[in-house]
Amino acid sequence: MSNTAAVLTKSKGSISIEQRPIPKPQAHQLLVKNHALATNPVDFKIQESGYFIQKYPTVLGSDIAGTVEAIGEGVTKFKKGDRVAGFAAVIANNDPDHGAFQEYTLLFENATTHLPDAISFEEGSILPMAVATAGVGMFPTMEIPRPSAHKQSGGFLVWGGSSSVGSAAVQIAHALGFTVFAVASAHHHHMVNKLGAKATFDYKDSKVIDHIVNAAREHKVEIKYAFDAISEHGSAQQAAKVLEHFGGGKLCLTLPWPEDAEKPKGVEVVNTGAYRILTDQKEFGAYLFNDWLTESLANKTYVPSPGIELIHGGIPSVQQAFDQHKKGLSGKKLVLKLV
């Protein structure tokens, strides 16, 4: 068997299509034969900057879906042949065997979820990075309690609700019981509302902050939590201003707070990182992927989103996907179909 891989040969280098050995799973790891791979904006940013990666050559990519080929010692929740999706660990452990953009990838058990037959591999591939980023941000970072019989109350703002991470935050917040308000491009409002937002607002509207605040007051809720899935072009400051209208709160960002921007008063600014399910939040990762996501996909309370655009050509088209990301995407994920 071969393992065709998109290899990043050096920092800030180009992609080389090469054959790599098929890795063997160690303790608590699974070997997955990839059927579909999803790309993320961070992929081309790592290629250009060298951020996260200390060892070369390497294989980038975080989002995979496929079938379990083999399991390592101690794996109890998966077996050979299972349909799965998982968060590949290369940005956490710098091991190219754990990179997504190849035919076979190692996953850690705690970062893997079962895929129901009703969900395609292409749909499954867009789940891991988004769910991990939103989940880490909302639960261990913002310290919102895990789902229970007691539902949350109050408002929750998601900036960038039509992005993959934003749509994950919308669905999780809705499932927790929050009244969700979202910000997205106007042509994505229907999709975001279907995912659970009570109302969605156009980020281009000069009065978007006033509209959000007024909507929350009409629904008789205060917005004390905000999740900014964009975290650039002024979105963090705008989300913070919404919280300030309600006396402050917690704001979770996917990128650092802008260095040249004044910190908001009464707003606790925190950052999320999907990689934490493989470092200091392993137990939470197991809960999120093995339990919550598996159950939520099975009972259809969580659906893969946003929409998918297929990139044809398999592994050799990885650079094409990077380049397309760099030009900008809105309300969709790029997916490479391998099988």
Disulfide bonds with the S-S distance in Angstrom:
none
